[in-house]
Amino acid sequence: MEVMTLPKKPTENKIYAESARAFIQAKRDDLGGAKPFFKVVYGREPIGNESQTLNNQVNRGNYSAEFVGLLVDTLGLDNITLAEFYKGTK
């Protein structure tokens, strides 16, 4: 019996990260881009390259639970299901 090891970074189910990324990118675009998105998420104007850093994080897409929770609170995503967020379905 072959013993499989857990990969350091999951790569077999990229569809979930891709769907989450597309969902948040659409929200960012609806708000008018990176700077307005930063202001909504963090409640203040970005300093220096903070909006670009957040934009890069949004574009990479493998979000932590802490970041997803912050987005739920600040973007009013309370009624969005996990399926809508991670699978792009309603």
N, C-alpha and C positions, 0 to 999 in steps of 0.2 A: 504494500500500500504506500503510495506516494504521499509524503507529508508536504502540505502547502503552507507557505509562510505568508503572513499578512503583509501586504506591501506598505512601504512607508507613506506613500501617497496613493490613494485610490485613483485608478485610471479607467476602470472598466465601465463605469456608469456616468460618463461625462454629461449625459443628457440632463441630469438634475442640476448641475452647476450651470450649464448653458441656459436652461430655462429660467433659473433664478437670476442670472446675469441679464438676460433679455428683459425680464420683468422690471428689474430695478433701473436698467438703462432707459426703458420707456418712461418710468416715473421721473427720472432725471430730465429727460428731454421735454416732458410735459411741463416741468417747472421752469424751463428756459435755459438749461445747461448746468455746468459744473458749479458756478458761483452761487446761483439761486438755490441749487440743491444743497450745497454746503450750509447755507444760511438756514434752510428749513430743518435740516438734520441736527445741526449744532446750535441753532438759535443765535447766531452772531455772524458777523462778516468774517471771511477767511483772512488770515494774516500770512503774508508771504505766499508760499506755494501750497498752502493747505488745501485749497480747492482742487489743485492738480493732483495732490496726493490722494485725496478722496476719490477723484475721478479715476485714477489708476486702480484703486482698490475695487471700485465698481466694475471696471472693465475686466479685471482678473477673475472675479466672480466666485471664488470659493470662500463664502462668507462664514464667519464664526457665529455661534448662537448669540453672543453678546451684540454683534452688529445687526443681526436680523431683528433682535428684540428692540434695539434702538430705532430701526427703520419702522417697525410696527407701531411704536409709540409716536414717532415724529411725523410719519407719513399717513397715519390713520388707517393702517392696514388690518385693523381688528377683525374685519369680516372676510378677509382673504384666507382661503383654505390652504393647507400645505400642498394639496394637489395643484391648485392654481399657481402657487409660487414655484414649486419644484418640478412640476410636470407641464405647466402651461395649459391646464384644463380648468373648466368651470364645473 
